Amino acid sequence: MNINIRNHELFFAGFYILSFTMISALAVIFSKKRQLPVSSVLLMLVSTVFLTIIGSQLFTVNITDWLKIISAEDSGVNHGRSAIGGVLFGLVGFLLSV
């Protein structure tokens, strides 16, 4: 079965932002209920989100395409998104901040 969606980049970007916003809001709410320092929670969130974004961008392109991008042969390489890099880097960011 094949489902075609127009402007799928818009949906991806919207849900990408929505997921980070919802998780951040829940983390702040639960930290206030448990009387944890909000500054520590925000630092944890920023480091986790930052590394998640970096990881999701690094692992969307394979090694040979990175070599093409670096050598400026083809700067328009854009493959499907992968969540594994974001999950791994986000986990590292979380563990480093805890």
N, CA and C atoms as an extended XYZ file, in Angstrom:
294
Properties=species:S:1:pos:R:3:atomname:S:1:resname:S:1:resid:I:1 pbc="F F F"
N         0.835       -1.153        0.000 N   MET     1
C         0.000        0.000        0.000 CA  MET     1
C         0.901        1.245        0.000 C   MET     1
N         0.578        2.200       -0.817 N   ASN     2
C         1.362        3.414       -0.943 CA  ASN     2
C         0.452        4.613       -0.694 C   ASN     2
N         0.837        5.437        0.265 N   ILE     3
C         0.060        6.625        0.591 CA  ILE     3
C         0.879        7.843        0.191 C   ILE     3
N         0.344        8.640       -0.696 N   ASN     4
C         1.031        9.853       -1.131 CA  ASN     4
C         0.477       11.056       -0.380 C   ASN     4
N         1.373       11.825        0.194 N   ILE     5
C         0.985       13.014        0.951 CA  ILE     5
C         1.705       14.206        0.360 C   ILE     5
N         0.948       15.228        0.029 N   ARG     6
C         1.568       16.455       -0.451 CA  ARG     6
C         2.187       17.198        0.729 C   ARG     6
N         3.270       17.878        0.471 N   ASN     7
C         3.968       18.670        1.490 CA  ASN     7
C         4.351       17.829        2.707 C   ASN     7
N         4.891       16.636        2.474 N   HIS     8
C         5.273       15.787        3.590 CA  HIS     8
C         6.394       16.410        4.423 C   HIS     8
N         7.198       17.291        3.830 N   GLU     9
C         8.244       17.977        4.598 CA  GLU     9
C         7.621       18.877        5.674 C   GLU     9
N         6.497       19.492        5.340 N   LEU    10
C         5.805       20.351        6.295 CA  LEU    10
C         5.283       19.537        7.478 C   LEU    10
N         4.726       18.359        7.204 N   PHE    11
C         4.237       17.497        8.268 CA  PHE    11
C         5.387       17.019        9.144 C   PHE    11
N         6.500       16.638        8.501 N   PHE    12
C         7.654       16.172        9.264 CA  PHE    12
C         8.156       17.277       10.187 C   PHE    12
N         8.321       18.477        9.656 N   ALA    13
C         8.812       19.600       10.460 CA  ALA    13
C         7.842       19.926       11.594 C   ALA    13
N         6.553       19.894       11.311 N   GLY    14
C         5.555       20.195       12.332 CA  GLY    14
C         5.572       19.196       13.474 C   GLY    14
N         5.607       17.912       13.148 N   PHE    15
C         5.632       16.893       14.194 CA  PHE    15
C         6.980       16.851       14.910 C   PHE    15
N         8.038       17.210       14.220 N   TYR    16
C         9.369       17.302       14.823 CA  TYR    16
C         9.354       18.360       15.920 C   TYR    16
N         8.834       19.514       15.611 N   ILE    17
C         8.750       20.614       16.584 CA  ILE    17
C         7.758       20.270       17.696 C   ILE    17
N         6.625       19.686       17.328 N   LEU    18
C         5.618       19.315       18.318 CA  LEU    18
C         6.162       18.301       19.323 C   LEU    18
N         6.929       17.331       18.857 N   SER    19
C         7.456       16.316       19.774 CA  SER    19
C         8.412       16.932       20.787 C   SER    19
N         9.316       17.808       20.328 N   PHE    20
C        10.238       18.443       21.262 CA  PHE    20
C         9.501       19.376       22.225 C   PHE    20
N         8.509       20.072       21.738 N   THR    21
C         7.755       20.996       22.583 CA  THR    21
C         6.988       20.251       23.668 C   THR    21
N         6.323       19.180       23.301 N   MET    22
C         5.530       18.422       24.270 CA  MET    22
C         6.420       17.777       25.332 C   MET    22
N         7.519       17.169       24.923 N   ILE    23
C         8.409       16.525       25.886 CA  ILE    23
C         9.027       17.565       26.823 C   ILE    23
N         9.413       18.699       26.273 N   SER    24
C         9.999       19.759       27.106 CA  SER    24
C         8.978       20.299       28.099 C   SER    24
N         7.765       20.520       27.652 N   ALA    25
C         6.715       21.025       28.544 CA  ALA    25
C         6.422       20.022       29.656 C   ALA    25
N         6.327       18.748       29.320 N   LEU    26
C         6.075       17.734       30.343 CA  LEU    26
C         7.223       17.639       31.339 C   LEU    26
N         8.452       17.745       30.860 N   ALA    27
C         9.604       17.688       31.760 CA  ALA    27
C         9.596       18.859       32.736 C   ALA    27
N         9.276       20.042       32.252 N   VAL    28
C         9.229       21.211       33.136 CA  VAL    28
C         8.091       21.084       34.138 C   VAL    28
N         6.936       20.616       33.702 N   ILE    29
C         5.781       20.448       34.606 CA  ILE    29
C         6.096       19.435       35.700 C   ILE    29
N         6.646       18.288       35.320 N   PHE    30
C         6.952       17.265       36.319 CA  PHE    30
C         8.078       17.703       37.251 C   PHE    30
N         9.035       18.473       36.746 N   SER    31
C        10.115       18.945       37.620 CA  SER    31
C         9.585       19.951       38.637 C   SER    31
N         8.626       20.780       38.238 N   LYS    32
C         8.029       21.727       39.195 CA  LYS    32
C         7.215       20.991       40.261 C   LYS    32
N         6.501       19.927       39.852 N   LYS    33
C         5.718       19.158       40.815 CA  LYS    33
C         6.616       18.464       41.823 C   LYS    33
N         7.766       18.014       41.381 N   ARG    34
C         8.706       17.316       42.272 CA  ARG    34
C         9.699       18.269       42.920 C   ARG    34
N         9.536       19.544       42.696 N   GLN    35
C        10.358       20.610       43.262 CA  GLN    35
C        11.841       20.445       42.921 C   GLN    35
N        12.107       20.084       41.692 N   LEU    36
C        13.471       20.011       41.186 CA  LEU    36
C        13.863       21.379       40.641 C   LEU    36
N        15.133       21.712       40.637 N   PRO    37
C        15.549       23.003       40.080 CA  PRO    37
C        15.286       23.058       38.574 C   PRO    37
N        14.512       24.036       38.161 N   VAL    38
C        14.116       24.149       36.761 CA  VAL    38
C        15.319       24.412       35.865 C   VAL    38
N        16.312       25.131       36.376 N   SER    39
C        17.496       25.412       35.557 CA  SER    39
C        18.232       24.129       35.185 C   SER    39
N        18.299       23.179       36.094 N   SER    40
C        18.943       21.897       35.793 CA  SER    40
C        18.155       21.113       34.745 C   SER    40
N        16.856       21.147       34.871 N   VAL    41
C        15.998       20.441       33.913 CA  VAL    41
C        16.107       21.088       32.531 C   VAL    41
N        16.131       22.407       32.487 N   LEU    42
C        16.273       23.089       31.195 CA  LEU    42
C        17.623       22.810       30.553 C   LEU    42
N        18.688       22.737       31.344 N   LEU    43
C        20.002       22.386       30.812 CA  LEU    43
C        19.995       20.973       30.246 C   LEU    43
N        19.352       20.056       30.952 N   MET    44
C        19.225       18.690       30.466 CA  MET    44
C        18.455       18.655       29.147 C   MET    44
N        17.357       19.404       29.076 N   LEU    45
C        16.539       19.436       27.865 CA  LEU    45
C        17.300       20.019       26.681 C   LEU    45
N        18.012       21.111       26.921 N   VAL    46
C        18.744       21.751       25.829 CA  VAL    46
C        19.835       20.833       25.293 C   VAL    46
N        20.589       20.199       26.179 N   SER    47
C        21.654       19.309       25.706 CA  SER    47
C        21.083       18.087       24.985 C   SER    47
N        19.995       17.545       25.501 N   THR    48
C        19.380       16.378       24.861 CA  THR    48
C        18.803       16.744       23.495 C   THR    48
N        18.086       17.848       23.404 N   VAL    49
C        17.488       18.268       22.135 CA  VAL    49
C        18.570       18.613       21.121 C   VAL    49
N        19.600       19.323       21.558 N   PHE    50
C        20.683       19.713       20.657 CA  PHE    50
C        21.373       18.488       20.068 C   PHE    50
N        21.719       17.519       20.907 N   LEU    51
C        22.389       16.323       20.396 CA  LEU    51
C        21.438       15.432       19.594 C   LEU    51
N        20.154       15.437       19.924 N   THR    52
C        19.190       14.683       19.123 CA  THR    52
C        19.102       15.241       17.707 C   THR    52
N        19.058       16.547       17.592 N   ILE    53
C        18.997       17.169       16.262 CA  ILE    53
C        20.270       16.891       15.480 C   ILE    53
N        21.419       17.018       16.132 N   ILE    54
C        22.684       16.729       15.448 CA  ILE    54
C        22.727       15.274       14.994 C   ILE    54
N        22.343       14.353       15.878 N   GLY    55
C        22.370       12.934       15.528 CA  GLY    55
C        21.410       12.588       14.411 C   GLY    55
N        20.241       13.194       14.412 N   SER    56
C        19.273       12.888       13.352 CA  SER    56
C        19.738       13.440       12.007 C   SER    56
N        20.500       14.530       12.029 N   GLN    57
C        21.004       15.087       10.771 CA  GLN    57
C        22.232       14.335       10.270 C   GLN    57
N        23.085       13.873       11.173 N   LEU    58
C        24.292       13.160       10.753 CA  LEU    58
C        23.981       11.819       10.105 C   LEU    58
N        22.984       11.127       10.613 N   PHE    59
C        22.693        9.787       10.131 CA  PHE    59
C        21.648        9.735        9.022 C   PHE    59
N        21.277       10.869        8.449 N   THR    60
C        20.343       10.829        7.324 CA  THR    60
C        21.065       10.614        6.010 C   THR    60
N        22.365       10.816        6.010 N   VAL    61
C        23.162       10.697        4.790 CA  VAL    61
C        24.238        9.645        5.033 C   VAL    61
N        24.419        8.728        4.076 N   ASN    62
C        25.445        7.707        4.270 CA  ASN    62
C        26.843        8.263        3.982 C   ASN    62
N        27.854        7.461        4.238 N   ILE    63
C        29.247        7.920        4.170 CA  ILE    63
C        29.637        8.399        2.777 C   ILE    63
N        29.265        7.674        1.738 N   THR    64
C        29.659        8.088        0.378 CA  THR    64
C        29.019        9.414       -0.009 C   THR    64
N        27.794        9.628        0.437 N   ASP    65
C        27.148       10.912        0.154 CA  ASP    65
C        27.777       12.046        0.955 C   ASP    65
N        28.261       11.751        2.192 N   TRP    66
C        28.977       12.776        2.962 CA  TRP    66
C        30.247       13.188        2.230 C   TRP    66
N        30.929       12.207        1.625 N   LEU    67
C        32.146       12.539        0.869 CA  LEU    67
C        31.818       13.426       -0.328 C   LEU    67
N        30.685       13.187       -0.965 N   LYS    68
C        30.263       14.040       -2.081 CA  LYS    68
C        29.923       15.450       -1.594 C   LYS    68
N        29.280       15.539       -0.448 N   ILE    69
C        28.926       16.849        0.096 CA  ILE    69
C        30.183       17.622        0.471 C   ILE    69
N        31.138       16.937        1.107 N   ILE    70
C        32.367       17.601        1.530 CA  ILE    70
C        33.180       18.066        0.329 C   ILE    70
N        33.213       17.248       -0.718 N   SER    71
C        33.983       17.634       -1.898 CA  SER    71
C        33.202       18.585       -2.806 C   SER    71
N        32.000       18.966       -2.412 N   ALA    72
C        31.149       19.936       -3.120 CA  ALA    72
C        30.727       19.452       -4.502 C   ALA    72
N        30.731       18.128       -4.708 N   GLU    73
C        30.234       17.603       -5.979 CA  GLU    73
C        28.712       17.705       -6.041 C   GLU    73
N        28.074       17.405       -4.916 N   ASP    74
C        26.608       17.404       -4.890 CA  ASP    74
C        26.151       17.857       -3.515 C   ASP    74
N        25.657       19.057       -3.430 N   SER    75
C        25.186       19.553       -2.140 CA  SER    75
C        23.695       19.296       -1.951 C   SER    75
N        23.031       18.727       -2.921 N   GLY    76
C        21.591       18.510       -2.837 CA  GLY    76
C        21.207       17.108       -2.423 C   GLY    76
N        22.110       16.377       -1.790 N   VAL    77
C        21.811       15.015       -1.365 CA  VAL    77
C        20.848       15.084       -0.192 C   VAL    77
N        19.720       14.422       -0.348 N   ASN    78
C        18.726       14.426        0.716 CA  ASN    78
C        17.987       13.099        0.689 C   ASN    78
N        18.303       12.246        1.634 N   HIS    79
C        17.653       10.942        1.722 CA  HIS    79
C        16.593       10.973        2.814 C   HIS    79
N        15.926        9.864        3.008 N   GLY    80
C        14.910        9.779        4.042 CA  GLY    80
C        15.501        9.963        5.430 C   GLY    80
N        14.676       10.391        6.343 N   ARG    81
C        15.120       10.648        7.705 CA  ARG    81
C        15.290        9.336        8.458 C   ARG    81
N        16.212        9.331        9.388 N   SER    82
C        16.440        8.173       10.228 CA  SER    82
C        16.378        8.604       11.680 C   SER    82
N        15.712        7.835       12.482 N   ALA    83
C        15.564        8.194       13.889 CA  ALA    83
C        16.681        7.624       14.751 C   ALA    83
N        17.434        6.667       14.230 N   ILE    84
C        18.429        5.992       15.062 CA  ILE    84
C        19.520        6.954       15.527 C   ILE    84
N        19.983        7.836       14.667 N   GLY    85
C        21.003        8.804       15.071 CA  GLY    85
C        20.487        9.757       16.119 C   GLY    85
N        19.255       10.206       15.953 N   GLY    86
C        18.658       11.100       16.935 CA  GLY    86
C        18.476       10.433       18.283 C   GLY    86
N        18.064        9.182       18.273 N   VAL    87
C        17.866        8.452       19.520 CA  VAL    87
C        19.203        8.243       20.231 C   VAL    87
N        20.215        7.811       19.484 N   LEU    88
C        21.521        7.551       20.098 CA  LEU    88
C        22.162        8.828       20.643 C   LEU    88
N        22.202        9.878       19.842 N   PHE    89
C        22.804       11.127       20.289 CA  PHE    89
C        21.974       11.772       21.400 C   PHE    89
N        20.660       11.675       21.328 N   GLY    90
C        19.806       12.206       22.383 CA  GLY    90
C        20.036       11.486       23.704 C   GLY    90
N        20.215       10.181       23.631 N   LEU    91
C        20.498        9.400       24.834 CA  LEU    91
C        21.845        9.802       25.432 C   LEU    91
N        22.840       10.010       24.575 N   VAL    92
C        24.149       10.458       25.054 CA  VAL    92
C        24.022       11.836       25.715 C   VAL    92
N        23.276       12.744       25.091 N   GLY    93
C        23.069       14.066       25.674 CA  GLY    93
C        22.382       14.002       27.023 C   GLY    93
N        21.390       13.118       27.131 N   PHE    94
C        20.684       12.949       28.392 CA  PHE    94
C        21.599       12.384       29.472 C   PHE    94
N        22.360       11.368       29.114 N   LEU    95
C        23.256       10.733       30.103 CA  LEU    95
C        24.369       11.690       30.534 C   LEU    95
N        24.860       12.516       29.628 N   LEU    96
C        25.879       13.480       29.995 CA  LEU    96
C        25.345       14.579       30.919 C   LEU    96
N        24.073       14.891       30.790 N   SER    97
C        23.506       15.968       31.598 CA  SER    97
C        22.977       15.490       32.940 C   SER    97
N        22.820       14.210       33.108 N   VAL    98
C        22.289       13.675       34.379 CA  VAL    98
C        23.395       13.492       35.327 C   VAL    98
